[in-house]
């Protein structure tokens, strides 16, 4: 499966990538209080100054995040990234 690399993490380019939260220790993990069927709608931001936010489903009970790095563009704010789920019927 083809992958792209962002801040030394390899993300799938055709589907979400599930990562242990420890792998995201240098990233900002934003958790919106909106519960979805599979976790909490949120967003992650790599430790890169000019990179945007990526949508993510945060699963604290499993210590993991499902990062949607396959979306065509990153988002300017974590709120916009989290809205990806609502706007695309993914929550």
N, C-alpha and C positions, 0 to 999 in steps of 0.2 A: 504494500500500500504506500502510495506517495505521501510524503510528509514535508512540512516546511519548518524551518527552525526560527524560533523567536527567543532571544535571550537564553540561548543554550538549551532550550526545551524543544523537542520535536513534536509537532502537532499534525494530526491527520488533516488532509486538505479536502476530504469528501464527507467527513462526519465528525461529530464531537469527539474529543479526546479526554478520557478519564485519567486524572492525575492525583497522586497522593498530595495532600496539602503541604507536606514537608518539601516537596519539589518546588513549591511556590513560595518558599520562605523569603526570597528577595523581591517578590511581586507584591502589589497591593491587592488584597482580596476584599471586595466590597460586597456585603450581604444585605440585600434589600429585605425588609421584613415581610415580603409577600411570599407566602408558602405556595409551592406548586405541587403537583402530584409526585414529583421525583426529588424534591428538595426545596431550597430557597432560591428564588431568582436573584441573580447577582451579576457581578462583573469582576474581571481581573485585569490588572495593568502591569505589564512587564517593567523591569527597571531600565527602561529606555526613555529618555527625555521626550522625544518626538513621536512616540508610539501612542496610539489611542487605546481605548478600553475594549475588551472582548467580552461578549456575553458568557455567563457561566452559571451552572446550577451548582450550588454549594450544598454539600451533604456533610454537616459537622459530625453526625453520629457515625459516619463511615470514614471520617477524616479525609474526604476527597472532594474534588471539584471536577465537574464535567465542563471542560473549556470548549467553547464553540469557536475555535480558531479557523474553521472552514468558511466562516461568513466572508463575503467579498471584501468588506471594509471594516475597519475598526471604528469605534464611536468616540466622540469628543468627551462625553461625560459618562460616569457609571450608570446614571439614570437612563440615558439613551440606550446603553448596551443592555440593561435589564429589560427595557421596553421591547427589545427584539422578540422576547418570548411572547408577550401579549400581542404585538403587531403581526406575528407570524403563526399565531395559534399553537404555540409550543409550550404554554404553561399548563 
